[in-house]
Amino acid sequence: MIRIKVFRASQLLYGAAVVLLCLLLLGLGLSFLWGGGSQAATEAPRQGAQLSPAPTATGADLDDVEIGGRYAAGTQDVPAAAFSAQDWLKPAERFSAWLVDVDFLDPLSVLSYQFPSITAQEALPVTAEADEHLPDEADQTERIRVEIERIERSGESYQAPQKKDGSPLRVLIYHTHSYEAYAQDADKPYIETSQWRTKDQNFNIMRVGSELAAKLEGYGIEVVHDLTEHEPPKLGTAYVRSLQTLEGYAQRGESFDLMLDLHRDAASTRNSKTSVVMVDGLPSARLMVLIGNGERGFEIMPSWTENYKLAKALTGILNEQNEGIARDVMVKTGRYNQHMSESALLVEVGHNLNTLDEAVQSTGPLAKAIVTLLGGGAEKAA
């Protein structure tokens, strides 16, 4: 006689619940062993303390790490005391990643696990930047070097737009990394979302954008300063959202003579030996223009040589008007949404060890150089 054992649905559900509870408990234990000091680490920046360098990241981890391990973006953009339901899921998330190298809370991760041939670029509706914003390390590929040498030998240069219809010059300022902030000032502290980052637009890179917009408008240039916050919900995919912002302008038929993605750099031995230059007797943060050629796996690539000519021209004008204020143009294999225009630049305004005042002070020279660059005339920009 064959005996068939029948399980009720309630028994199966009960068993599944027990297994899930065991996994959660195991995950909690593992997270305690592996990351016990994480809460203290997230609270330290809010008290103005300096974080010790984080481990060097590679691969996908670059989405969440700034230069030299000075900033880890893994912390939630909420006060450390606010322990959300998402935080309770973190141990299970870590355990699942450790067990089968898949994040069950990330649909893309699950999809890639089930269909290994599907890449992140194919699965996402809009391609994200392949690397996190690490402009301090240049991508010295042979193709970049050869093309730059060709441009330099040919004497090709940027040609300012000719406004035959009498319409004003138009500049778009936006911020892919909208929460980037500067060194804390004891007299004017800001509330951090994580170290050197804040949502407060009076203290983050958006404040610098507002100052630049005001100065450009003073020269008669029409400015659109887009204050969309592109960082949430994840810093590593901020370029996906800023691209959507740019596509929105294009769909509405808006055009610009210059598109500026304004950032704050991360301090390193390469850019902090000379952190400021004196302009009108006041210390001003140094500037750098970053260009992407799109070689890092992008189907639609920018006309980066045209953007490079523009960047080179702006850098030359900056240093001619205020010697040493601009670092050399940097070219990387990312794209930085510069396929949207041949007049698209990413500009670094100082670094995280500069003060906000130093960054704001540098918007004066930057505005003057932009006016000269776009054909506003040296006398108008004087």
N, C-alpha and C positions, 0 to 999 in steps of 0.2 A: 504493500500500500504506500502510495506517495503522499507525504504530508506537505501541504502548502501553507506556509505561514503568512497571514495577512496583516499588513500594517495599516493602521488608521492614519488618515491625513493629519490628525492632531498629534499623533506620535511622531510623524516625520517632521512636522513643524517644531515640536519640542526638541527633537534631536538636533535640528539645524540651529535652533536658538542656543543650545548648549555648546555646540561647536563654535559658533560665532563668539559667545561669551568667553570661551577658553582662548580663542585667538586674540580677543581684545585684552584679556588679562596678561597673556604672554607678551603682546605688543607693549603694554604698559610697563612690564618688567624690563623688557629689552630697551625701551626708550629711556627708562630711569638709569640703566647701566651705561648706555651709550651717550646720552645727552643730558645728564643730570643738571649741569650748570647752565642750561640754555636760558632759563627765565632770568637768572642774574645777569646774563650777558645782554639780554634785550633791555633790561632796566638800566644798565650802566650808562648808555648814551643819554638817557633822559635826565640823568643827574650830572651831565657834563663830563663824565669820566671818559678816558681814552680806551678804546678797545685794543686788545693785543691782536696782532695780525692773524687773520684766518688762514687755514691751509690753502695752498695754491690749488686752483680748480682747473679741470681740463674738460674738454668735450662740452656736453650739454650744460655742465655746471657753470660755464662762463656766462650763462644768462643771468646768474644771480650774484656775480662777484665783480667788484670794481678793482681797479689796478692795485696790485701789491697786497691784496687781501684786506684792504682798509675798510671795506664795507661789505657786509653780507646782507642780501635782500631777502633772506628767507624769513625774517621776522614779519609778523602781521602788522599792517598799518593801523593798529589800534593801541591804546595804552596797555602796558604790560599787565595791569591789574585786571583787565577785561578778558576773562577766560571764556571763549565762545565755544559753541557746539563743534565748530570746525576743529578746535584744538583737541577735543576728546577723540576725534577721528585720526589724529596724527599718528599715535602708536600703531593702529591697525594699518595705516598707510605705509609706515616704515616697514612693518612686518611683511606686508604683501610684496613690497619692493625687494626686500631681502630674500623672500622665499622663491619668487618666480620672476623677479626683475620686471614687475609691472605695477603701476599705480592704478588701483581699482577706482580711485576717485577722479581719474583723468581719462575721459573717453578716448582721447587720442592714443594714450598709452595702451589701453585695452585693445583698441583697433589694431595698433601696430603689433601687439602680441599675437593676436589671432591671425593677422595677415602680415607677416614679416616683410614682404616685398613693398608694402606701403610705407613711404617715408613721411616725415612731418611736413615736408614741402608739398607733397601731393594731397595729404589729408586736410591741411588747413585751407580755408577758402581764400586767404590772402597770405602770401609768403612772408614769414617773419625774418628779421635779420638773423643770419647764421651765427653771428657772434655778438656777445654783449658789447656795449660801448667801451672799447679799450683802445682809444686812439694813441696812447703813449707808446705802444709797441707797433712800429710800422711793419707792414707786410712787404718785405723786400723781394718780391718775385721778379724773375728775370724780365717778364713781359712788361711789368710796370716800369722798371728801370730803363728798358730800351725805348719805350714810348715817351717817357719824360725827356730822355736825351734827344729824341727826334724832334719834339716840340721846341726844346731849347735851341737846337741847331737851326731849325727852320725860321726862327724869329717870329713864329705865329703868336698873335696876341689877342686879347679880348677886345671886341668892338662894342662900344656903348650903344644902347638902343636909340634909334632915331624916331622921335615922337612927332611925326608930320601932322597929325591931327590936332596938335596943341593940348592933348590930354595930359594930366599930371603923371609923373612917375609913380608907380604903385609898388609897395613892398609888403610882403607877407612875413610876419614873425610868428613862429609857433614853437612848441616845446615838446619833443618826444618824451624826454625825461623831466616831467613837469615838477617833481618834488626836489630836485637837486638844490642844495643849500650850501652855505659857506660856514666858516669857522664861527663858533658861538662867541658872542660878545657879552661879557658879564653885565654891561649896562643895558643891552637890548637883546635879552635871550629870546629864543623861539622854542616852541614845543616840537620835539622831534618825533617823526614817525619811525625813524631809525637814524643811526648816526649820519650826520651831514645831510639829512633829508627832512623836509617838512611840507605839510599841506598848506601852510600859511603863505598866501601869495604876497604878503608884505615882506617875506624873508627868503623866498626861494627864487629860482631862476626866472620865474614870471615877473618878479619885481624888476629884475634887470631888463627884461623885455619891455616892460612898461616905460622905463626910463629911456630906453633906446627909441621907442616909438614916439615919445614926446619930443625928443631932440630932432628926429627926422621930420616930424610934422612942422617943427619950427623952421625947417629949410624949405617948406612948401611941398614935401613929398606926402602922397596919400598912403597911409599905413593901415593895414588890417592886422591887429594883434589878437591872435586866436588863443584863448585861455582854456581850451579843452584840456582836461587832465587825462593824459594818455597812459600813465603808469598803472593805475588799477585796472584789473585785479592782479596782474603779475608784471613785474618790471621787464622780464625777459621777452614779453610779446608786445612791448610798448610801440614798436615800429609798425606792427600790424594795424594798430588803432590810429596812429598818426597818418599812415598811408590812407586810411579811410577818410580822415579829415581832408587831406589834400584832394582825394578823388571827389569829395563833395563839392569843393570849390570848382573843380574842372567841369563837373556835371552841370553846375549852375552857370557855366560860361564865363567865370571870372579868370582873368589873367593878371600876371604880376611880372614886373621887370626884374624882381629879385625875390627869392624865397629863402628865408633864413630859419634854420632849425637851431635855436639858441640853447647851448648846453653849458654846464660847469664841468671842468676836467677834474681828474683825480691827481693828487700830488704824487710826484715820484722824483727820483734823483735827476731825471731828465728835464723836468719843468719847474723845479722849485729852487734851483741854485740862484736864479734871478726871478723872483716872483712878482716884482712890481717895477715899473719905471715911473719917473716923475713927469707929470703933465700939468702944466700951469701951477707948479709948486706942490701938487698933491700926488700921493702914490696911487698908481692905476694898475689894475691887474693886467697881466699880459694876455694876448689873444692868440688863437691858432685856428686855422681853417682846415677842416678834414674833408677829404674827397673819397668816395667809394667808386670802384670800377665794376662792381657787380659780378666778379668772377667766381664768387663763392656759391655757385649753384643756382643762380637766378636765371629764369628763362628770359625775362625782360630786363635788359641791362641798360644802364645810363650811357649817355654820350659823355663819358667821363673826361675825355680830353678837352671838351668845351668847358665843362665845369672846372677843370684844372686851370685853364687859361684865366677864367674868371677869378678863381681863388688866388692865383699867382699875382694877378693885377691888384686885387684888394690888399694882399699882403705887402706888395711893393709900395702902394700908396700909404698904407699905415706906417711903415717904417720910414718913408720919406718925410712924412709929416711929424712923426714922433719916433725918433730912432730907438730901435730895440723893443717896441711895444708888441710886435707880432713875431711869433716863432715861424719856422719854415712850414710850408704846406705839407700835410701828411696825406698819403694815399694808401688806402686799405682795400681789401678784396670784398668788403661788404658792399651794400648798395645805399643804405641810409635814405631811401626814398628819392634819390636824386635822378631816377629815371623819369620823374614827373616833369622835369624842366631842365633845359641847358643853362638855366640861371638859378640853380639850387645849390645852396652851401650849408654846411654844418659848421657853426662857429663856436669855439670854446672860449668862454669868458672867465679867465682865471681858473683856480682849482680849489679844492675843499679847504685848504689851509689859508687861502686868501680871505679877507673880510668882505662882507657885503658892500661896505663903503668903497673898497678898492674896485670891486666889480662894477658898481654903479659909476664910479669915476671914469672907467674905461669906455663907457658908452658914448662919451663926448667925442673922443678920437675916432671911435668906430663909426659914428653917425657922419662925421665930417668926411671920412674916407669913402663912405658909401655914396655920399652926394657927389664927390669928385669922380668916383668910379662910374656912376650912371650918367655922367655928363652934365651934372648940375653946375659945373664950373668952379674953379678954385676960388674965384672972388665971392661966389655965393656961399661956399663952404668955409670961408674965412672967419 
